[in-house]
Amino acid sequence: MSKIKKKPVVSSSAISELDIKFTKIVQFSGWLFLLGLLGFLVGWLILDNILNIINLELDAVEFTIIIFTGTNSAISFALASKIKNNRDKKKQYFLDWLLGEFIFCMLAVFTIAAYQW
């Protein structure tokens, strides 16, 4: 055993109810994006591969939906964990998240527009 005693980690401030609600809202948005992605993929699997009702191909629109929902889900979960670990910088993290989402969405729109053109 080590002779060095570890100091207990003490949080600098009490966690407010608003902070907990904010973190849960961000996590909920991550779950919604993930469920949207899984719903799309399961629907695609059932309708195309199992039942052979429709013939779906991986076009630019379907690829964009998959990439957009998967990435947004991951980013929302990352934001929730970042805010949970450091509640002092939650405003900065949230604004960075909004800016990142805006840039990501604009790049996705312009990429699909260039591909379709």
HURA-V276435 format. One record per pair of residues at least 24 apart in sequence whose ideal C-beta (glycine too) atoms are under 8 Angstrom apart, sorted by the first residue. I is the first residue (numbers start at 1). J is the second residue. Records with the same first field share a line. If there is no record, write none. Layout:
# HURA-V276435
I=J + J
This chain:
# HURA-V276435
12=88
13=87 + 88
15=87
19=83 + 87 + 90
22=83 + 90
23=80 + 83 + 84
26=76 + 79 + 80 + 83
27=76 + 77 + 80
29=76
30=72 + 73 + 74 + 75 + 76 + 77 + 80
31=73
33=69 + 70 + 72 + 73 + 76
34=69 + 70 + 73
36=69
37=66 + 69 + 70 + 73
40=65 + 66 + 69
41=66
60=112 + 115 + 116
61=112
64=108 + 112
67=108
68=105 + 108
71=104
72=101 + 104
75=100 + 101 + 104
